[in-house]
Amino acid sequence: MVVTCSHVDCREPAAYKVAARWSDGRASELKTYGFSCSDHLESVFRESEQRRLDYPPSPGEVLEEIAIYRYEPGKRDRQLQRLWGLEENYRT
């Protein structure tokens, strides 16, 4: 199965995963906010930032800032490379 871009009407394969580290004190994972092709990364990132603000974590949960990861099918979240430089281009 091919993961596609989350942007409306885009069916291009995802190159990036937009996510935030989440933990409830017992478990932790990347909370996915979207996937993006190269053309729609800015809009998917900005929409993800807004959704994160609209739904704050519950008591006992920790949700870090939205981040951009290089999406590589078959790799676990911990194996994905965070792309700090790209984030700085889009952070508000």
C-alpha positions as CSV (number, residue, x, y, z in Angstrom):
1,M,0.0,0.0,0.0
2,V,1.3,3.4,-1.0
3,V,0.8,6.3,1.6
4,T,-0.3,9.4,-0.3
5,C,-0.1,13.1,0.5
6,S,-2.8,14.4,2.9
7,H,-3.5,17.6,0.9
8,V,-6.9,17.7,-0.6
9,D,-7.1,16.2,-4.1
10,C,-3.4,15.2,-4.1
11,R,-2.6,11.5,-4.7
12,E,1.2,11.8,-4.9
13,P,3.2,9.4,-2.8
14,A,4.2,10.8,0.6
15,A,7.8,12.0,1.1
16,Y,7.3,13.4,4.6
17,K,5.5,12.6,7.8
18,V,4.2,15.5,9.9
19,A,4.0,14.4,13.5
20,A,4.5,15.2,17.1
21,R,6.0,13.1,19.9
22,W,3.3,12.0,22.3
23,S,3.4,10.3,25.7
24,D,1.0,9.4,28.5
25,G,3.9,8.5,30.9
26,R,3.7,4.8,30.0
27,A,3.9,4.7,26.3
28,S,5.2,7.1,23.7
29,E,4.9,7.3,19.9
30,L,4.7,9.8,17.0
31,K,1.2,11.2,16.7
32,T,0.7,11.6,13.0
33,Y,-1.0,14.8,11.8
34,G,-0.4,14.2,8.1
35,F,1.7,13.0,5.2
36,S,3.0,15.2,2.4
37,C,4.5,15.2,-1.0
38,S,7.2,17.8,-1.7
39,D,4.8,20.3,-3.2
40,H,2.4,20.4,-0.3
41,L,4.7,20.3,2.7
42,E,4.1,23.9,3.8
43,S,0.3,23.6,3.8
44,V,0.2,20.2,5.5
45,F,2.6,21.4,8.2
46,R,0.7,24.6,8.9
47,E,-2.7,22.7,9.0
48,S,-1.0,20.2,11.4
49,E,0.2,23.1,13.7
50,Q,-3.3,24.5,13.8
51,R,-4.9,21.1,14.6
52,R,-2.4,20.6,17.4
53,L,-3.5,23.9,19.0
54,D,-7.2,23.1,18.5
55,Y,-6.9,19.8,20.4
56,P,-4.6,20.2,23.5
57,P,-3.4,17.1,25.3
58,S,-5.4,15.7,28.2
59,P,-4.1,15.8,31.7
60,G,-1.2,13.4,32.0
61,E,-0.3,13.5,28.3
62,V,2.7,15.3,26.8
63,L,2.6,16.4,23.2
64,E,5.7,18.0,21.8
65,E,5.8,20.4,18.9
66,I,4.9,19.5,15.3
67,A,7.9,18.1,13.4
68,I,8.8,17.0,9.9
69,Y,10.2,13.5,9.3
70,R,11.5,11.9,6.1
71,Y,8.8,9.3,5.4
72,E,10.3,5.9,4.5
73,P,7.8,3.0,4.1
74,G,8.6,0.1,6.3
75,K,10.6,2.0,8.9
76,R,9.5,2.4,12.5
77,D,8.9,5.9,13.9
78,R,12.1,5.8,15.9
79,Q,14.1,5.2,12.6
80,L,12.7,8.2,10.8
81,Q,15.0,11.1,10.3
82,R,13.8,14.4,11.7
83,L,14.3,17.3,9.3
84,W,15.0,20.3,11.6
85,G,16.0,22.6,8.7
86,L,12.7,22.2,6.9
87,E,10.7,22.8,10.0
88,E,12.3,26.2,10.5
89,N,11.2,27.2,7.0
90,Y,7.5,26.7,8.0
91,R,7.3,27.3,11.7
92,T,5.0,30.2,12.7
